Amino acid sequence: MLSMALSTDERITNAHRARLAYVYVRQSSPGQVRHHQESTELQYRLVERASLFGWPRERVHVIDDDLGKSGTSSRDRHGFQTLIAEVGLGKAGLVLSLDASRLARNNRDWHQLLELCSLFGVLIADGERLYDPAAYHDRLLLGLSGIMSEAELHQIKIRLHQGERQKATRGELRLPLPAGLTQNRDGSVTFNPDEEVQERLRLVFAKFRELRSAKAVMRYLRGNNLLLPVRPLLGPAPHDVVWRMADSARVVQILKNPAYAGAYVYGRRRPDPLRRQPGSERIGTAAVAPEDWSICLKDAHPAYVDWDEFMANRRQLVDNVNRYDMGRPGVPRKGDALLQGIASCGRCARRMCLRYSGANGDYPVYVCVADQNAEGRPKCQEVRALAVDAEVERLILQSLRPDQIALAVAALGEIESENRTMERQWTLKREGAAVDAQARAGSLRCRASASAV
């Protein structure tokens, strides 16, 4: 591929040779560096091409810091950044690369290099010919080379994405599984064989069914010192399950994960550049609504909850967010007022706020401040809450009076069921601790016997 016909060229002057020649070497991934060594060797042979152009070997610098790095961006390509700096400092007379795709896979970096080379009188050479970025026709050819290089990368990405999607359509694309599920060697997905993991996840779904709030479930788990199973996605595979302290985010992740409903889903998130975190290399993503998921194969594997309950949990989580303008009062909050967040003004029908009065702040008052907040007008009205709450309580108890005995029996049954559930959780924890202790003891005995030998 290397053409040696242009050993001399009238465009190469003594001013060019008075400066340094830079050979830029790059491979896109560590796998290419290991398995495509012929390409790497071909790039290193550009040193000989620089010598034929009249540069002594000691004045030819090879920049190979970017081996194993993609050319889609110059962010982490320290070698390319060094090359740009050397050109901008006027140290370079010639830049050699096997082709445009080695230098950059996007037009922003490519045209930045061309502009600097044009301003500082630097020539560019590839495996076939020599270019002067300041000359019209050469600049045109170099620009087309950059466009084709970027377009080629987009075509590669499109083909890879199409193949991935086609595989996902059949449910054969391996996706990260949550802690409660595991993938067998034959590709089938089953429950995690650890019984404690299964019971803890079933407890999360059961408590959310009862409490209707992710934060309430989190407080319940923390109050009983129960950890949540998590499968980290970073680090070498296979990723073992670890136990972490419960927090709201982990509970929500469990409740919103369709894998626990037995569904194989592809396309739960879509790229969103506006969500990129400062300093992060990864592009931001946004969650996609279930009705817009690209691929959703229900009953693909065993489930902890059925699909209807999974969708009901998602709706409940949305309703728990306080949005009065959309008719969502949110999850019940702490406080002495019975109608906190759900009381409406009898004059304007808008939602009323709550404040506390009195010397110790223990007398709740329902207040309508919609007009005051919107237009600066006086408050619509305010009502002391104790009298209103007492009347509401009287009406509720009156409607429930025929079933008070049945309610008491049901409450007693719930308490007994709760005690059995907690006993089951702690039994599993004790069994797991006993297994770990036996394993450590066996390891210590093996070490002791080995040292004795």
Secondary structure, 3 states (H helix, E strand, C coil): CCCCCCCCCCCCCHHHHCCEEEEEEEECCHHHHHHCHHHHHHHHCHHHHHHHCCCCHHHEEEEEEEECCCCCCCCCCHHHHHHHHHHHCCCEEEEECCCHHHHCCCHHHHHHHHHHHHHCCCEEECCCCEECCCCHHHHHHHHHHHHHHHHHHHHHHHHHHHHHHHHHHCCCCCCCCCCCEEECCCCCEEECCCHHHHHHHHHHHHHHHHHCCHHHHHHHHHHCCCCEEECCCCCCCCCCCEEECCCHHHHHHHHHCHHHHCCEEECCEEECHHHCCCCCCCCCEEECCHHHCCEEECCCCCCCCCHHHHHHHHHHHHHCCCEHHHCECCCCCCCCCCCCCCCECCCCCCECEEEEECCCCCEEEEEECHHHHHHCCCCCEEEEHHHHHHHHHHHHHHHHHHHHHHHHHHHHHHHHHHHHHHHHHHHHHHHHHHHHHHHHHHHHHHHHHHHHC
